[in-house]
Amino acid sequence: MANRAFLHTLGCRLNHAETGILAQTLADAGYVLAGRVEDADLCIVNTCTVTREADAKSRKAVRSFIRRNPGAFMVVTGCHAQVRPEAMAAISGVDLVVGNANKLDIASWLPAAPKKISGAPRVIRDPIAPESFRIAPRNAMPPVCRPQIKIQDGCSGHCAFCIVPSARGKSRGRPLDDIAAEARHLAEHGAVEIVVTGLNVGAYACEGKRLVDVLDGIAGIDGVRRVRLGSIELSGIRDELIARMADPRHPLVPFLHIPLQSGSETVLARMGRAYRADEFLAWIERIAARVPDVCLGTDVLVGFPGETEAEFGETCRFLENAPLAYAHVFKYSDREGTPAACMPGKVEAVEINARGERIRALSGAKWTAFMQSFLGRTLDVLFETKENGFWTGYTANYIQVFVESGENHANQLLPVRMERIQDGRMIGCE
């Protein structure tokens, strides 16, 4: 009988993309993917360390899976494993800790039969090389309708609050021919939409190629109907990118997630962000004016050291007035080794929570208004899964749509009329 593997991911799109690579690699090695940890011989937890809460969730997940299946060979990898390998290795029941430099080669570190070990777990944590990288070809396909392609890793920025460069290393890219080969493989096996991801995709640079070269390369592959960008920093956005998004002949969809972090000039300066609030606003207004139906989303970090009520109010007013459809909220927490951890003026946890709720409420209102602006229109929806009699999928600008149908719509791109909003969901009709 084939060995069974269960994989669990915490954190960002890049982590999820890498877990997809691991799943395919394990399938190629003869593993069968298990839907529950209780059925697995091998469990891999891909951790996150972006906040203290992410650290805690990562450790909690590892302990939970060990309790639920103490006989499974337990592997911990990802950013928390890279930054705090000793904390991961100290958890009773962990068999192997693998840092980010070795993550995609996990299969080579596994025993032939994934059996529990006695004694201290093995820790594999090589330095993260600054050079470009390739990803070994896989035969198995990811079990998703919108597979992600990792084109970049690392970040060379110096934001005062961020621990991620310590976990991921400096920015580096993947050669375009390697990216294109994976995209062709995905398209040949039915992928309609491909999501381009990385830690800082706008910083992509490899062998003289830039991000738009990657997008154009994927766009030219037969079968690819949509190309979607993951999160991108403002510094990575250029007019050539906007032009491709505005071009109806280019498959780059009208969607951008651009982290803001704060709408206050003084907070941005303390954070060490490489833009001003008015510069950010000018760019997103330019995008909104040039790209029809574009969905612009952002991240907001509340409770940065020294953030006053007045500065937080500036962020609220920025979000209210900017052409943004939603905002994801993150609560500040000290990360050991970052400049912000030593800054005075720490905001009380109760106030951070209250500010987070205010941003979430504002974001919810903006998202409802964004969806309402499409009522009565017909948009193409790429369907993925069926839930309680409703097929669900996404429009090009990332509105999730639910359609009641007895037909099989899996991985089909179909026109749907936006009928109504019910319980915060867009209900469509074919």
Buried (B, 14 or more C-beta within 10 A) or exposed (E): EEBBBBBBBBBBBBBBBBBBBBBBBBBBBEBBBBEEBEBBBBBBBBBBBBBBEBBEBBBEBBBEBBEBBEEBBBBBBBBBBBBBBEBBBEBEBBBBBBBBBBBBBBBEEBEEEBEEEEEEBBBBBEEBEEEBBEBEEBEBBBEBBBBBBBBBBBBEBEBBBBBBBBBBBBBBBBBBEBBBBBBBBBBEEEBBBBBBBBBBBBBBBBEEBBBBBBBBBBBEBEBBBBBBBBBBBBEBBEEEBBBBBBEEEBBBBBBBBBBBBBBBEBBBEBBBBEBEBEEBBEBBEBBBEEBEBBBBBBBBBBBBBBBEEEBBEBBBEBBEEBBBBBBBBBBBBBBEEBBBBEBEEBBEEEBBEEBBEBBBEBBEEBBBEBBEEBEEEEBBBBBBEBEEEBBBBBBBBBBBBBBEBEEEBEBBBBEBBBBEBEEEBBBBEB
